[in-house]
Amino acid sequence: MKKLSVLLALTLLSAACSDSGKEAENAPLSENQAEKQTVESGETIVVKPEYDVKYEETTYSYAAGALPAQCDKGSDIICAIEQMAKCTIDPKQEECLAAKLPKFVFMPDEESLQRPSEMSFRVTKIKPVSADMIEVYTESSCNGVWFGLCKGNIIYVLSNKSGKWVVKDVYARE
């Protein structure tokens, strides 16, 4: 009889644990859990990255000869795009590293390229692509041609590498 009581107690304990497991399965996932679930199940779950920028309010402008040494915008996203703008204007700057920018930024100047000496942008939208990639939509202007990637609706694709946003690609949208 004692063995039967122990067996019944273990059965009840097991049933109680399995119910709480089902509740845990239905509970909302944190961002880290969602990323983990993506890896384990193979499904694609887009986790919205945290943004550190109030982008609707400011136009950022840059000019050759007056480029800021350090980014003081308080946003890794804006600083990544600022670095792209500064390196587009002058790719010979010390902080212009090929590992942090698209390769075309470092192409030698040709007459048809017309590298800009002035650029400005205003962020209009930030769209998450994955937990470590976003698209930043901008209204941009410049005084050059530069592959058509500095005038109009320009989209910067940023990826998060080691906790910092870097520009992975740039394209124009009509």
Backbone bond lengths (Angstrom), bond angles and torsions (degrees), N, CA, C in turn:
res aa  C-N    CA-C-N  psi(-1)  N-CA   C-N-CA  omega(-1)  CA-C   N-CA-C  phi
1 M - - - 1.446 - - 1.527 110.59 -
2 K 1.330 116.19 -37.69 1.449 120.73 -179.88 1.528 110.47 -64.16
3 K 1.346 117.08 -38.80 1.457 121.60 179.02 1.518 110.56 -66.21
4 L 1.319 116.32 -37.06 1.465 121.26 179.00 1.530 110.66 -65.45
5 S 1.334 117.06 -39.69 1.470 121.67 178.37 1.529 110.79 -64.41
6 V 1.323 116.04 -42.53 1.455 120.42 179.15 1.528 109.94 -64.90
7 L 1.330 117.44 -42.72 1.459 122.25 178.42 1.526 111.06 -62.00
8 L 1.353 117.17 -42.68 1.463 121.88 178.42 1.538 110.61 -64.15
9 A 1.325 116.52 -41.47 1.467 120.99 179.31 1.530 110.42 -63.75
10 L 1.315 117.33 -42.21 1.464 120.75 178.55 1.526 111.39 -65.53
11 T 1.330 116.90 -37.72 1.465 121.17 178.43 1.521 110.48 -64.54
12 L 1.336 116.94 -45.06 1.463 120.82 178.85 1.535 111.01 -64.24
13 L 1.304 116.46 -40.80 1.463 120.39 178.63 1.523 110.55 -64.18
14 S 1.300 117.23 -41.19 1.459 121.84 178.60 1.526 110.88 -63.85
15 A 1.333 117.09 -41.93 1.465 121.07 179.07 1.526 110.53 -65.31
16 A 1.315 117.30 -39.92 1.465 120.81 179.32 1.525 110.39 -64.88
17 C 1.303 117.37 -40.04 1.467 120.71 179.35 1.521 111.40 -67.70
18 S 1.312 118.00 -37.60 1.461 119.87 -179.26 1.528 111.33 -70.09
19 D 1.325 119.24 -31.92 1.465 120.98 176.42 1.524 110.64 -66.74
20 S 1.342 116.57 -42.41 1.464 118.28 179.54 1.520 110.39 -68.15
21 G 1.323 118.18 -29.33 1.460 121.57 175.57 1.509 111.18 -65.21
22 K 1.364 117.24 -39.50 1.460 120.64 177.83 1.516 110.63 -66.33
23 E 1.350 116.73 -39.25 1.464 119.59 177.44 1.523 110.26 -63.06
24 A 1.318 116.74 -39.86 1.458 120.14 179.39 1.523 110.69 -65.62
25 E 1.346 117.71 -34.95 1.456 120.47 178.08 1.519 111.65 -64.15
26 N 1.331 117.79 -34.49 1.456 122.02 -177.61 1.521 113.51 -88.28
27 A 1.322 118.11 -8.39 1.465 121.50 -178.94 1.528 109.68 -71.27
28 P 1.339 117.87 151.07 1.463 120.34 177.56 1.530 110.34 -61.48
29 L 1.320 115.71 145.34 1.454 121.14 -177.84 1.524 110.69 -93.77
30 S 1.317 114.61 143.99 1.464 117.77 171.54 1.517 107.87 -75.44
31 E 1.347 117.54 170.34 1.464 120.54 -178.95 1.522 111.05 -60.35
32 N 1.344 117.44 -41.90 1.457 119.82 -179.59 1.519 111.10 -65.99
33 Q 1.335 117.35 -39.96 1.451 120.81 177.68 1.519 110.58 -65.08
34 A 1.330 117.90 -38.68 1.460 121.04 179.53 1.520 110.23 -64.72
35 E 1.337 116.85 -41.33 1.452 119.49 177.32 1.523 110.16 -63.36
36 K 1.330 116.91 -41.11 1.452 121.63 179.56 1.524 110.12 -63.56
37 Q 1.335 116.48 -42.25 1.451 120.94 179.70 1.531 110.32 -62.87
38 T 1.302 117.44 -37.76 1.461 121.44 178.42 1.517 110.31 -59.27
39 V 1.309 116.35 -45.35 1.457 120.84 -178.03 1.528 110.40 -66.49
40 E 1.333 117.26 -43.43 1.455 120.59 -175.57 1.524 112.69 -72.04
41 S 1.326 118.58 -41.62 1.453 120.70 -174.30 1.519 113.32 -92.18
42 G 1.331 117.93 -16.90 1.455 120.85 -179.09 1.515 113.28 82.38
43 E 1.325 117.90 -2.02 1.464 121.25 177.80 1.522 109.29 -79.81
44 T 1.317 115.82 156.44 1.454 120.27 177.71 1.520 108.95 -98.06
45 I 1.309 116.07 116.81 1.457 122.40 175.70 1.518 106.52 -119.53
46 V 1.324 117.27 117.81 1.458 120.42 179.74 1.521 108.43 -86.14
47 V 1.309 115.46 115.03 1.454 122.04 178.63 1.523 107.00 -95.71
48 K 1.321 117.00 125.00 1.460 120.84 -177.99 1.526 109.93 -69.52
49 P 1.350 116.85 119.19 1.459 119.05 177.43 1.523 111.31 -69.48
50 E 1.313 115.79 157.82 1.461 119.57 177.46 1.523 109.05 -79.98
51 Y 1.323 116.70 136.27 1.458 121.35 179.05 1.509 108.58 -104.44
52 D 1.301 114.79 143.74 1.460 120.22 -178.49 1.523 110.89 -117.50
53 V 1.336 116.64 33.03 1.456 118.97 -173.03 1.525 110.79 -143.40
54 K 1.316 115.86 138.39 1.464 122.09 169.54 1.515 104.66 -97.28
55 Y 1.317 116.39 92.21 1.450 120.18 -165.16 1.515 115.74 -86.13
56 E 1.293 119.97 -17.64 1.460 120.91 -173.87 1.521 113.54 -72.23
57 E 1.301 117.90 -18.68 1.456 121.08 -164.20 1.521 116.67 -98.17
58 T 1.320 119.73 -14.41 1.463 119.72 -167.57 1.524 112.23 -128.80
59 T 1.332 115.43 140.75 1.460 122.15 169.26 1.524 106.46 -106.27
60 Y 1.323 115.97 127.68 1.458 122.49 -179.14 1.520 108.46 -101.67
61 S 1.337 117.15 128.81 1.470 121.91 -176.23 1.526 110.57 -124.84
62 Y 1.350 114.93 145.40 1.462 121.85 -177.77 1.521 109.11 -139.96
63 A 1.338 116.77 143.96 1.461 121.91 178.54 1.523 109.40 -141.19
64 A 1.326 115.96 143.01 1.461 121.03 177.14 1.524 109.01 -57.09
65 G 1.304 116.64 141.83 1.460 121.04 -179.31 1.514 113.57 85.54
66 A 1.327 117.62 -14.43 1.467 120.77 179.43 1.534 110.67 -133.91
67 L 1.331 116.48 32.80 1.467 120.58 -179.34 1.521 109.88 -77.71
68 P 1.332 117.91 132.98 1.468 119.97 -179.55 1.531 110.79 -66.72
69 A 1.323 115.91 142.82 1.465 120.89 -179.65 1.528 110.66 -70.95
70 Q 1.305 117.35 -45.98 1.460 123.16 -178.75 1.518 109.01 -121.17
71 C 1.324 116.47 148.88 1.462 119.93 175.56 1.524 108.55 -81.17
72 D 1.317 115.56 125.76 1.465 120.89 -179.90 1.526 111.13 -120.27
73 K 1.321 116.81 27.40 1.466 121.16 -175.40 1.519 112.92 -81.98
74 G 1.327 119.05 -11.63 1.454 121.72 178.45 1.520 113.84 74.96
75 S 1.324 117.64 16.28 1.459 121.75 -178.80 1.522 109.73 -143.06
76 D 1.319 117.25 123.86 1.466 120.64 177.24 1.521 111.11 -61.92
77 I 1.325 117.02 -32.97 1.464 121.29 -179.43 1.524 109.98 -66.54
78 I 1.319 117.09 -51.00 1.458 121.12 179.51 1.522 110.09 -64.90
79 C 1.316 118.28 -39.15 1.466 121.04 179.40 1.530 111.25 -63.49
80 A 1.325 118.45 -36.11 1.463 121.22 177.68 1.526 110.46 -65.23
81 I 1.335 116.60 -43.41 1.466 119.96 179.13 1.527 110.04 -70.79
82 E 1.327 117.38 -36.17 1.461 120.83 175.91 1.526 110.11 -60.37
83 Q 1.313 117.40 -43.73 1.459 120.19 179.40 1.530 110.24 -62.17
84 M 1.333 117.07 -39.39 1.457 120.94 176.96 1.535 109.80 -61.14
85 A 1.330 117.46 -44.63 1.462 121.61 -179.51 1.535 110.57 -64.25
86 K 1.332 116.78 -47.18 1.466 120.26 -179.28 1.527 111.13 -62.17
87 C 1.327 117.39 -39.95 1.461 120.66 -178.68 1.527 112.04 -76.92
88 T 1.320 117.04 -24.57 1.457 119.80 172.98 1.526 109.43 -68.02
89 I 1.319 116.38 -41.69 1.465 121.62 178.56 1.525 110.71 -69.50
90 D 1.330 117.64 -45.04 1.465 121.71 -177.88 1.535 110.07 -143.12
91 P 1.339 118.02 90.69 1.467 121.15 -176.32 1.530 114.11 -71.18
92 K 1.324 117.93 -5.20 1.468 120.96 -178.32 1.528 112.47 -89.21
93 Q 1.322 117.61 2.67 1.459 120.58 178.38 1.530 109.97 -65.63
94 E 1.312 115.25 151.82 1.460 121.80 -176.45 1.534 112.88 -60.16
95 E 1.323 118.11 -38.05 1.470 120.24 -176.77 1.531 113.89 -82.66
96 C 1.317 118.00 0.09 1.466 122.00 179.01 1.525 109.32 -83.21
97 L 1.313 115.24 93.37 1.461 121.60 -177.37 1.527 109.95 -105.63
98 A 1.310 115.89 133.77 1.471 121.49 -178.50 1.528 111.53 -60.10
99 A 1.311 118.76 -28.82 1.467 121.67 -179.10 1.530 112.16 -71.78
100 K 1.336 117.44 -18.53 1.460 121.01 -176.27 1.521 113.92 -107.35
101 L 1.342 117.56 1.81 1.462 120.70 -176.56 1.526 110.23 -142.58
102 P 1.334 116.56 158.27 1.469 119.05 174.95 1.529 110.88 -61.18
103 K 1.312 116.39 148.36 1.471 122.41 -174.94 1.534 113.46 -61.59
104 F 1.339 117.72 -33.89 1.467 119.48 -175.19 1.525 112.80 -63.70
105 V 1.327 118.10 -20.28 1.466 121.18 179.05 1.526 110.40 -60.32
106 F 1.312 117.27 -28.44 1.462 121.69 -174.15 1.527 113.42 -98.51
107 M 1.331 116.95 8.34 1.465 119.74 178.07 1.524 109.40 -64.89
108 P 1.339 116.70 144.59 1.466 118.42 177.92 1.527 110.73 -64.94
109 D 1.312 114.95 146.77 1.461 120.09 -179.58 1.526 110.71 -64.74
110 E 1.282 114.35 136.86 1.460 121.67 172.55 1.516 106.25 -126.70
111 E 1.295 116.19 160.82 1.462 119.94 -178.49 1.527 111.20 -59.83
112 S 1.325 117.36 -36.97 1.465 120.90 -177.45 1.530 112.85 -73.57
113 L 1.347 117.49 -21.51 1.468 120.30 -178.36 1.521 112.33 -72.42
114 Q 1.298 116.86 -42.03 1.462 122.60 -176.16 1.528 111.11 48.69
115 R 1.327 115.59 67.70 1.459 121.78 177.43 1.527 108.35 -55.96
116 P 1.327 118.09 130.62 1.474 119.60 -177.54 1.526 112.29 -71.32
117 S 1.302 115.27 154.08 1.463 120.81 172.38 1.528 110.03 -109.82
118 E 1.327 116.35 -7.40 1.473 122.47 175.47 1.524 108.82 -140.60
119 M 1.323 116.40 136.70 1.469 122.21 177.71 1.516 109.37 -142.87
120 S 1.318 115.28 151.37 1.464 120.46 171.71 1.524 108.20 -147.77
121 F 1.334 115.74 155.67 1.461 120.88 176.49 1.515 110.16 -151.28
122 R 1.316 114.15 153.95 1.469 122.54 172.97 1.515 106.56 -133.65
123 V 1.314 117.23 125.37 1.460 122.19 179.87 1.523 108.45 -73.59
124 T 1.341 116.26 130.31 1.465 120.89 179.26 1.522 112.86 -110.27
125 K 1.337 116.44 -22.42 1.465 119.44 -177.39 1.522 109.10 -163.09
126 I 1.325 115.93 144.82 1.463 121.62 172.36 1.522 106.97 -122.65
127 K 1.319 115.39 122.64 1.471 121.21 -176.07 1.529 109.58 -118.00
128 P 1.343 117.36 120.09 1.467 118.86 177.04 1.523 110.49 -72.31
129 V 1.312 115.86 137.68 1.459 122.10 175.91 1.524 108.94 -105.44
130 S 1.327 116.06 -42.76 1.458 122.90 175.26 1.523 107.01 -153.01
131 A 1.317 116.06 -174.84 1.464 119.53 -178.47 1.520 112.20 -65.19
132 D 1.322 117.73 -22.42 1.464 119.67 -178.48 1.528 112.86 -125.96
133 M 1.343 116.90 22.93 1.463 120.00 177.83 1.525 109.91 -147.42
134 I 1.335 115.98 137.17 1.459 121.50 177.20 1.525 109.21 -136.08
135 E 1.326 114.64 159.64 1.459 121.55 170.52 1.517 106.72 -112.02
136 V 1.333 116.80 130.53 1.455 122.31 179.68 1.521 107.29 -112.13
137 Y 1.321 116.43 113.17 1.465 123.02 -179.23 1.521 108.09 -87.95
138 T 1.330 116.19 132.60 1.459 120.41 -178.54 1.522 111.00 -133.79
139 E 1.324 114.26 157.37 1.462 122.30 164.64 1.519 103.78 -104.25
140 S 1.324 116.04 118.16 1.459 120.52 -172.28 1.518 111.45 -124.74
141 S 1.328 114.28 157.58 1.463 119.62 173.70 1.522 108.21 -145.01
142 C 1.341 115.24 155.62 1.459 121.16 177.38 1.518 108.89 -160.49
143 N 1.317 116.54 169.73 1.459 120.38 -179.82 1.531 111.35 -105.94
144 G 1.319 117.22 28.54 1.456 121.93 177.88 1.516 109.72 -137.19
145 V 1.330 116.35 -175.50 1.467 120.35 178.46 1.524 109.70 -97.19
146 W 1.300 117.65 -51.34 1.460 127.34 173.35 1.529 114.69 41.39
147 F 1.305 116.47 63.26 1.465 124.21 177.28 1.527 112.60 59.98
148 G 1.313 118.51 11.43 1.459 121.00 -175.07 1.516 112.65 74.49
149 L 1.336 117.14 18.55 1.466 121.39 -174.57 1.521 114.24 -108.85
150 C 1.335 116.03 27.66 1.464 117.20 175.88 1.520 112.17 -143.08
151 K 1.315 118.15 4.86 1.466 121.61 176.87 1.516 109.37 -127.06
152 G 1.332 115.52 133.57 1.461 119.87 176.51 1.513 112.84 93.60
153 N 1.316 115.35 -146.62 1.467 121.71 -178.33 1.520 109.22 -87.62
154 I 1.310 116.08 103.76 1.460 122.57 -176.88 1.526 108.08 -111.87
155 I 1.322 115.65 135.81 1.467 121.52 179.90 1.528 108.29 -113.73
156 Y 1.326 115.66 125.04 1.457 122.83 175.94 1.522 107.57 -101.57
157 V 1.321 116.81 126.76 1.461 122.04 175.65 1.524 106.35 -97.29
158 L 1.330 115.79 117.63 1.459 121.23 -178.14 1.519 109.67 -111.64
159 S 1.322 115.68 140.72 1.457 120.14 173.21 1.521 108.10 -120.53
160 N 1.306 114.63 152.51 1.455 120.30 -178.33 1.520 108.32 -97.07
161 K 1.333 115.29 111.49 1.458 121.14 179.63 1.514 108.61 -116.05
162 S 1.307 115.94 118.24 1.469 122.27 178.50 1.525 111.74 55.49
163 G 1.326 116.51 37.60 1.461 121.06 176.83 1.516 115.32 84.63
164 K 1.329 118.53 1.92 1.465 122.28 179.28 1.520 109.55 -120.82
165 W 1.325 116.15 140.87 1.461 121.00 176.32 1.521 109.21 -81.34
166 V 1.343 116.33 133.63 1.459 122.38 175.80 1.524 108.91 -132.52
167 V 1.332 116.61 149.23 1.463 121.61 179.64 1.525 108.21 -76.89
168 K 1.311 115.33 121.32 1.459 121.12 179.76 1.527 111.11 -96.61
169 D 1.349 116.49 -36.12 1.444 120.99 -177.65 1.523 109.26 -156.82
170 V 1.322 116.20 160.83 1.462 122.82 178.76 1.502 107.42 -139.92
171 Y 1.331 116.86 136.64 1.455 119.52 174.14 1.517 110.29 -148.85
172 A 1.349 114.38 158.83 1.464 121.07 -178.12 1.515 109.53 -96.74
173 R 1.317 115.48 148.93 1.460 121.42 178.57 1.531 107.82 -130.02
174 E 1.316 115.52 130.32 1.461 118.72 -179.87 1.506 110.90 -90.55
